[in-house]
Structure formats: structure tokens, C-alpha cells
Amino acid sequence: RFYPAGNGYLNSRKGVTMPHLFRLAILAMVLILVFRSATCAVPLNWVGGGGTNFWGNNSNWDPAFEPDSDDDLTIAGVIQGAGPHTVLDADFVISSLVISNSSEVDTNNFLLAVEGHTSILGTDTRLQLFERTSAGDEDSLDTDTLTVGGGSIVEMYENSVLEVDDGLFDLGGTLIGNGTIQLNDNPATPTTLLDINTFLSAGHAGTIAGAPPPRTLSITATDSDARIDAGGFSTIEVQENATLDIELPFTSGTFFGNLQLWPNSTFRMQDTWTLGDSLEVISDAFSGNEPATIARGQADTQLTLGSGSTVTVDADESLRFATRLLGSNGSTVSNSGTLIFDESTQFLAMADLRMLGSNASLVVNDSVVISQDTFNMDGDG
């Protein structure tokens, strides 16, 4: 029971007036805010209760705060395959980020800066990067480290910039699109900073009608010890009319995955490299017939076809080597279309250059030495 006591009401058992209770409630709220600002990692979960899909709507988060640099964000659908589509409506700086269960984050021409780790996990979970048009630097995503899990997708749209500052970009899912990937760590010894385990595609992200416009994906590093690793289960694709420009070496100098080039595509390595697995030119009924190109990087770079590697060019397809080329013993080139050699080329005695079918031809614009005893210029055509 309550009884009048001065300016308030007195609880007969505890002797606390209602104004005192009100002040205590205000103090508790202040302490919560102080605790939030003083700690370095506050979990913030997307609940989508604000009636919009914007990050700046406090009601979309639990607790109901706008994300800032103290917050570890989690965006996850209640069940796999039913994740929310979320959109930045300003530049955001946060502590860490986990996206999962088919959820999506769209940077919407703003900056997403993650001071720790970013994880994109689960089938059809997506991070969509767009060119930053807000004030400041050019980054679309700036994160310390990045993991893209199996089935997850990063889409890079026109002129977007993905920057990984302090460690590994682990690509276990798919990256597709154009723009720039910047690897800014400074290792003391040669170290893998981009690990491609599944699929990287340079060109256009999303659906496009007709011939795709020219697009370039550049992969850069600030340190000479930065490396790219691409294992035997990885595929690098360069779409029609697209260029992939890689400005750092492969780990051990060798690409062990599958390289797929569409017509009028260009793959350029700035350093000498070795193909350890396969290279193929691919096309469909809607693609053009301009040659795919392996381009030279620095002045004296060379592509070596390693022992066991294969190159396949089908009929009506063309492959241009605009770099020095060495076909090692044990390598195989199966040509049913056109091979173009723009720089000095040598096939060793145990290399296997095969001319297959009546459409097989060679265009020689520099010296080409074919040492194999079994070479047949006419092939079976």
C-alpha cells in the first residue's frame, strides 16, 4: 500500500518515493548508454521491426540502436533461404559483421567499414557492393579480414572497391563483377592474402541483355610479398568483353585451378606465371568470335604451360598469346580453332601440340619453335 509522503508517495515497506523510482529508471537508462559506449563489442542483431530495410532505422536492430564502431552485427534469416534484404542508407563504421541464412547486404553507394572480421556464410547469402558516391575515399567495403563461405556470393558492380586491410580474403564461395580488390596487408614474407577456393568471375554482375559492356576487375596489393593462392578446385572466369588484371603473383608462381576465357576477354598477370591445371576458351550461341587473350604484364613476363596442364580451344574459338609462351614437357594443347602467337613461343620435345579438325589453324606473329617429333600441322583435317 502507498501513503502520501511529502511531494510523492511512500512505499510503506521500503521507504522509496515515486520520484525516486523515476530518477532511478533514468539513471539505469543512462548507465546502459554509458556501458554501450564504453565497451568495444556490443552484439546487434537484425530483427527488421522498423518497417523498412534500412540500416539507419533503429527499430530494425535488437537492441534498438543505430550501428556504430562498438557493434558486432549479425544479419541472419530465421530459417535458411528466408533471409532479409538490408540496405545501407548512410556510411557505417562497425566492429564486425556476420551475414548468413540467405540474407543480403546492399551498400547502396555508401561505405561499409568493418574494423574487424566480415563473414558471409550460407547458400545464396549476398553482399552487393556499389560504387561509393558519398563523401570520402572510394571504398565500398573496407574490412580487416573477409571470409566468403561456400554458396555465398559477393557481387561487385561498376567501379566498386573491396579493400581488405589486415590479413586474408578467404574466397570459399563466389565473387563476380568488376571494380577493384585491394589487399593492403604488409606481410614480412611471401604470404597468401587472397585464397580462391571456388569461383571468381570478372565482368558483369547480374543479368544483362545482349553483349555485355567492357568491364575490368583489378586485383592489387600494396606489398610485394602479397600472393594469390588458387587451388585445384578453383575456377577463374573472364567474361566476354571483360578484363581481369592481377597485379600480384600466384603462390609458388603457379595457378592450379581452371581458367575459363570467353570471346574478347583478357587475362593479364603482371608477373611470370605457370599454368598447373587447365585453360579453356568457352563460348555459346550468343557470344562473339573475337579471340580471348592471355596478355603480357611487365616487359619480360612469360606463361609456362606446366607438365600435366591442358589448353583447349574448340572450333570457332580463338586464343591469342600476347605474352612469351613455353610449352613444357608433359603439357597438352588441343586446338580445334585458332591459336595466335604474338610473342616468342617454344614447345619442348615432349610437349603435345595437337591440331584437331579442318578448322584448326595457327597465326604466327613472332618466332615459334615446335620441337616435338610428332607434330602434324595438318592434324586430322
N, C-alpha and C positions, 0 to 999 in steps of 0.2 A: 504494500500500500504506500501511497505518496501523500505527503503533508506539505502545506505551504512553509517555506523557509527562506526568508529574505526575498531576493529577486527571482528565485527559482523554486523548484520542487525538490524536497529532500527525500531520498530513499531511506526509510526508517531503519533498514538493516545496515547499509553501507555508508551512509552519510555523504553521498555524491550528488551534487545538484545537476539538473539537466544542462545548464550552460557549460558545466564542467565536462559532461559527456560529449557535448558538441565540440568543445575545444580539443578533447582527446581524439575524436574522429578526424578532425582537421589535421592534428599532429601526426596521426597514423598515415594519412594520405601523403603528407609532406615527407615522412620517413621513407615511404615506398618510392617516391620520386627520387629522393636523395640516394637510396640504395641502388636504384636503377642507373643513375648517372655515375655512381662510384664504382660499379662492378664492370668487368671487362667482357662478360659473356652472359647475356640475358636471352633465354630461348624465346623466340617469337614465331608463332605458328599461324599459317594462313587458315582462316575459317570462312572467309567470304561472306561475312554478315552485313557488309556495308551497302549492298545493292549495286555495286559497281565492281569492275575487275582491276581498279587502280591501286597501286601500292600506297599512295598517299592518303587513302581513306582508312582512318584508324580502326573503324569497325570491322575491317577485313582481317584484323590480326587479333590474336589472343596471346598476351594481354593487349588491350586496345591502345597501342602506341604506334606512331609512325616510325618505321625502321630507321635506325641510325647506327653509328660505328660501334656501339656497345652490344649490338644484337646479333645472335645466331639465328638465321632464318631457316624455316622448314616449310616447303610448299609441297604438299602431298595430297593426292586424292584419297577419299575414304576407302575406295577399292581400286585395284589395278584396272586401268583403262578408263577411269572416270575422273581424271584429274582436272583441276581448274585451269583456265587460260588467264594469266595475270599480265598486267601491263604497267610499265613504269610511266609515271606522269610528271617526273622531275628527275634530276640527278640524285642518286642514292649512294652513300658510303656505309657499308655494313661490315660486321666482323666475319661471318661465314655464311655459306648458303648450301642447302641441300634441296634439290628438286627431284621428285620421284613420282611413281604411280601415274605415268602419262600426263603429268602436269606440264604447263608451259609458262615460260617467262619471255616476254616480248620487250626489248629495251626501248622501242618506240622513239628512236633518235636521241635518247638520253644516255648518260653514263651510268653504268653499274660498276662500282668499285668495291671489291671484296678484299679486306685486309688479311684474310686467312685463306682457307681452302674452299673451293667450289666443287660440288659433286652433282652430277646429272646421272640419275640412276633409273633403270627400268625401261621396259619396252615402250617406245613412242613418247618418252619424255623428251621435251624440246626446249632448247634455248635459242631464241631468234635474235640475231644481232643486226642492227641497222646503223647506218652512218650517223655519228653523233652530230647534231646541229645546234645543241645548246652551247653556251659559252664555255671556254676552257680548252683542254687538249683534245685530241682526236679520238681517244679510246672509246669503244663501245662497251667492252668488258675489260676491266683491269683487275686481275686476281693474283694472289701469291702462287697458288698451285691449282691444277684443274684435273679432275677425273671425269671422263665421259664413259659410262658403263655400257655393257653390251645391250643393244637395242635402243639406246638413247641417241639423240640427234642434236648436233649444233648446225644451225643454218646461218650463213653469213651472206648478207645482202649488200648491195652496191656500196663500196668504199668503207665497209665496217672494219674495225680494228679490234683484234683479240690480243691482249697483252698478258703474258704470264711472267711474273717478276722474279720469283724466288724459288724455282725448283721445276718439277716435272709437269708436263702436259701429257697425261696418260689417256690416249685415244683408243678406248676399247669398244667404242660404238662407231658412229658415223659423223664426219664433218663434210659439209657440202656448201659450195658457194664461192665467193670472191672477196677480195679485200686484202688485209694483211694480218698475218700471225707474227707477233713479236715475242721473241724469247729473250728475256733480259737478265737472266741469272748470270753470275760470273764465277763459274767453277774453276778450281785451281788446276785440274787435269781434264783431259777429254772426257766429257760426261754427256749422256743422253738427256736432252731436255724435251724432246718430242718423241714419244713412243707410239707408233702407229701399229695397232694390233688388228684392226679390222678394215675400215674403208675411209679413204679420203678422196673427195671428188672436187676438182677445180672447175669452175664455170658458173652456172646459174642455179640458184636455189629456188625451188618451187616450179610450178608448171608454166610453160611458155608455148605459145602457138608459133609455128614456123621456125625458121632458122634462128638459133639463139644469137644474141648480140655478142660482140667481143667482150670477154671478161678476163681478168687476171687475178690469180691468188698468189701472193708473195709470202714466203716464209723466211724470216730474217732473225738474226741473233746479234747481240752486242758483243759477245765474247768469242774469240777464235777457238776456244775449247768446247763450244756447244756442238752437239751432234744430234742427228735424227736416226732412230732405230726403226726398221720396218721388217718384221719377221715374215716367215713363210706363209702365214695365214692372212697377210695383209694385202690389200689392193689399193693402188693409187690409180685414179682415173682422171684423164684430162678430156673434158667435153669438147664437142665441136665448137670451133671459133674461140677456144679458151687457151690460156697460157698458165702453166704452173712454173713459178720461178723460185728455186730453192737456193738460198744463199749460204748454206752451211753443209758440211759433209755428212754422209751416212756414217754411222758407227762401223768401224773397221773398213770403211770405204765401199761397202757393198750393199746393194738393195736386194734383199732376199724374197721380196713379195712378187706380186703380179702387177705389171704396168700395162694399163689399157689406154690407148690413144684413139680418139675419134678423128675424122677428117678435119683438116685445117686446125689441128691442135698443136701446141708447142710445149715440150717438156725441156726445161733448162736447169742443169746443175752447174753451179759456179765452180765446182771442183771436179777433178778427175774422179771417176767412179766405175764400179763394176756391177754388171747385171748378174745376179746369182741365181735367178729363177726364170721368169718368163716376161716377154714383151709381146703384145699383140695389138694390131690395128683392128678396130671394130667399127662397124657401120650398120645402117639399116636402110629401108626403102626411102626414108625422108632426108637422109644426110647427103651432103655434097660429096665431091670426089677430089677435093684438094688434098695434097699429101699431109700426113701427120709428120711432125718434125722433132727430132732429138737435136737440140741446139747447143752450141758451144757456150760455155760460161766465160772463164778467163781465157787469156790468149792461147794457152797451150794445154787446154783440158782434153781429156780422152775418155771415151767409153770403151771398156773392155767387156766382151761377152765371155763370162766365166765358164769353166768346164761344167757341163750339165745344164747350162742355160739354153733357152729356146726363144726364137723370134719367129712370129707367124704373120705373114701378110697374105690375105686372101685375094682372089681375083677381084678386079675393080677397086682395089685399095692400093695406096701408095705410102711409102715410108721414106722420109728424107733424113739422112745422117749429115747434119750440118756441124759436125764435130769429128775429130780424128777417131778412128774405129779400129779395134783389134779383135778379131775373132780367135779366141784361144782354142787350143786342142780340146775336143770334147764338147764344144758349143755347136748348136744347130740353128741354121736359118732356113726356114721353109717359105719360099717366095712363090706365090701364085699370081702376084700383081706386079708392082713396080718398086724397085729399090733405087734410091737416088743417093749418090755419094758425092758430097760437096768438098770433102777434105780427104787427106791421105788415109788409106784403108789397107789393112792386111788381114788375110785369113790364113792361119797357120796350116801345116800339112794335115793335121788330124781334125781340123775344123770341118764342119759339114754344111756347105752352102748348096742348097737344093733349089733348082729351077723346076717348078711344077706347073704343067699345063701350058697351053698355047698363049696365054696372056702374060706369062712371066717375062719380065724384062729388067735390064739394068740401065741406069743413066749414070755415066761416069764424068764428073766434072773436076776430078783430081786423080792422082795416081792410086790405082787399086791393084794390089798384089794378091793373087789367089794361088796358094801353094799346094792345095790338096790335089793328089793324083787323080781322084775320081770325079773331079768337077766336070759337069756336062752343061755347056752353055745352052744347048737346045733342050735339056731336060727330057721330059717325056712328051713335049709338044712338037 
